[in-house]
Amino acid sequence: MTPKIQSVHFDADKKLIGFINEKVSKLSQFHDGIIDTDVILRLDKSNDQNNKTAEIKLNLKGSQLFAKKQCITFEEAIDSAVDALRSQIKKAKEKASANH
């Protein structure tokens, strides 16, 4: 699964794209029903150092998960968003198994 990566107001370099592909593809270990993934990187125009935002949207069979994180680096934002999605996947699985 290769995520669709969109960078707003800048061009993401190959190193960053490789990092995103590696981190996001690991989510498929936690859920085998991931259809596709959208990643949006945004550079906010602010004087604050925490101006790099990463949004990750996971399209699953029958649902969608979303995480948005803002950090000093895109790598940090991606890491945080992937961690948040991992938690959401676990909760969704627990909820699904409780309903069966």
C-alpha positions as a Markdown table, in Angstrom:
| # | Residue | x | y | z |
|---|---|---|---|---|
| 1 | Met | 0.0 | 0.0 | 0.0 |
| 2 | Thr | 1.5 | 3.3 | -1.1 |
| 3 | Pro | 0.0 | 6.4 | 0.3 |
| 4 | Lys | -1.0 | 9.3 | -1.8 |
| 5 | Ile | 1.1 | 12.2 | -0.6 |
| 6 | Gln | 0.2 | 15.8 | -1.2 |
| 7 | Ser | 2.5 | 18.6 | 0.0 |
| 8 | Val | 0.9 | 22.1 | 0.2 |
| 9 | His | 3.1 | 25.2 | -0.5 |
| 10 | Phe | 6.3 | 23.2 | -0.8 |
| 11 | Asp | 7.8 | 20.1 | -2.5 |
| 12 | Ala | 8.5 | 17.2 | -0.2 |
| 13 | Asp | 12.0 | 15.7 | -0.8 |
| 14 | Lys | 12.6 | 12.0 | -1.5 |
| 15 | Lys | 13.9 | 11.4 | 2.0 |
| 16 | Leu | 10.6 | 12.7 | 3.5 |
| 17 | Ile | 8.5 | 10.7 | 1.1 |
| 18 | Gly | 10.4 | 7.6 | 1.8 |
| 19 | Phe | 10.0 | 8.1 | 5.5 |
| 20 | Ile | 6.2 | 8.6 | 5.1 |
| 21 | Asn | 5.9 | 5.5 | 2.9 |
| 22 | Glu | 7.8 | 3.4 | 5.5 |
| 23 | Lys | 5.8 | 4.6 | 8.5 |
| 24 | Val | 2.3 | 4.5 | 6.9 |
| 25 | Ser | 2.8 | 1.1 | 5.3 |
| 26 | Lys | 3.4 | -0.3 | 8.8 |
| 27 | Leu | -0.2 | 0.4 | 9.6 |
| 28 | Ser | -1.3 | -2.5 | 7.3 |
| 29 | Gln | 0.2 | -4.8 | 10.0 |
| 30 | Phe | -2.5 | -3.7 | 12.3 |
| 31 | His | -5.4 | -3.8 | 9.9 |
| 32 | Asp | -5.7 | -5.9 | 6.7 |
| 33 | Gly | -8.7 | -3.9 | 5.4 |
| 34 | Ile | -6.9 | -0.7 | 4.5 |
| 35 | Ile | -8.1 | 0.3 | 1.1 |
| 36 | Asp | -5.9 | 3.4 | 0.6 |
| 37 | Thr | -4.2 | 6.2 | 2.5 |
| 38 | Asp | -4.0 | 10.0 | 1.9 |
| 39 | Val | -1.3 | 12.0 | 3.5 |
| 40 | Ile | -1.4 | 15.8 | 3.3 |
| 41 | Leu | 1.6 | 17.8 | 4.5 |
| 42 | Arg | 1.1 | 21.5 | 5.1 |
| 43 | Leu | 3.5 | 24.2 | 6.0 |
| 44 | Asp | 1.6 | 26.8 | 8.1 |
| 45 | Lys | 2.6 | 30.4 | 7.7 |
| 46 | Ser | 3.3 | 31.3 | 11.3 |
| 47 | Asn | 6.2 | 32.4 | 13.4 |
| 48 | Asp | 5.8 | 29.4 | 15.6 |
| 49 | Gln | 8.3 | 26.5 | 15.2 |
| 50 | Asn | 5.4 | 24.0 | 15.4 |
| 51 | Asn | 4.3 | 25.0 | 11.9 |
| 52 | Lys | 4.5 | 21.6 | 10.1 |
| 53 | Thr | 1.2 | 19.7 | 9.9 |
| 54 | Ala | 0.6 | 16.2 | 8.8 |
| 55 | Glu | -2.8 | 14.8 | 8.1 |
| 56 | Ile | -3.3 | 11.1 | 7.4 |
| 57 | Lys | -6.6 | 9.7 | 6.3 |
| 58 | Leu | -7.0 | 5.9 | 6.2 |
| 59 | Asn | -9.9 | 4.5 | 4.1 |
| 60 | Leu | -10.9 | 1.1 | 5.5 |
| 61 | Lys | -13.7 | -1.2 | 4.5 |
| 62 | Gly | -16.8 | 0.5 | 5.8 |
| 63 | Ser | -15.1 | 3.3 | 7.7 |
| 64 | Gln | -12.5 | 6.0 | 7.7 |
| 65 | Leu | -9.8 | 7.0 | 10.3 |
| 66 | Phe | -8.2 | 10.4 | 10.4 |
| 67 | Ala | -5.3 | 12.0 | 12.4 |
| 68 | Lys | -3.9 | 15.4 | 12.2 |
| 69 | Lys | -0.7 | 16.5 | 14.1 |
| 70 | Gln | 1.3 | 19.6 | 14.1 |
| 71 | Cys | 5.0 | 19.5 | 15.2 |
| 72 | Ile | 8.4 | 21.1 | 14.6 |
| 73 | Thr | 9.3 | 18.6 | 11.9 |
| 74 | Phe | 7.2 | 16.6 | 9.4 |
| 75 | Glu | 8.8 | 13.4 | 10.6 |
| 76 | Glu | 7.7 | 14.1 | 14.1 |
| 77 | Ala | 4.2 | 15.0 | 12.9 |
| 78 | Ile | 4.0 | 11.8 | 10.8 |
| 79 | Asp | 5.2 | 9.7 | 13.7 |
| 80 | Ser | 2.5 | 11.2 | 16.0 |
| 81 | Ala | -0.3 | 10.8 | 13.4 |
| 82 | Val | 0.7 | 7.2 | 12.8 |
| 83 | Asp | 0.7 | 6.5 | 16.5 |
| 84 | Ala | -2.8 | 8.1 | 16.8 |
| 85 | Leu | -4.1 | 6.0 | 13.9 |
| 86 | Arg | -2.6 | 2.8 | 15.4 |
| 87 | Ser | -4.6 | 3.5 | 18.6 |
| 88 | Gln | -7.7 | 4.2 | 16.5 |
| 89 | Ile | -7.3 | 0.9 | 14.6 |
| 90 | Lys | -7.0 | -1.0 | 17.9 |
| 91 | Lys | -10.1 | 0.6 | 19.3 |
| 92 | Ala | -12.0 | -0.1 | 16.1 |
| 93 | Lys | -11.0 | -3.7 | 16.2 |
| 94 | Glu | -11.9 | -4.1 | 19.9 |
| 95 | Lys | -15.3 | -2.5 | 19.2 |
| 96 | Ala | -15.8 | -4.8 | 16.2 |
| 97 | Ser | -14.9 | -8.0 | 18.2 |
| 98 | Ala | -17.2 | -6.8 | 21.1 |
| 99 | Asn | -20.1 | -6.6 | 18.6 |
| 100 | His | -19.6 | -10.2 | 17.4 |
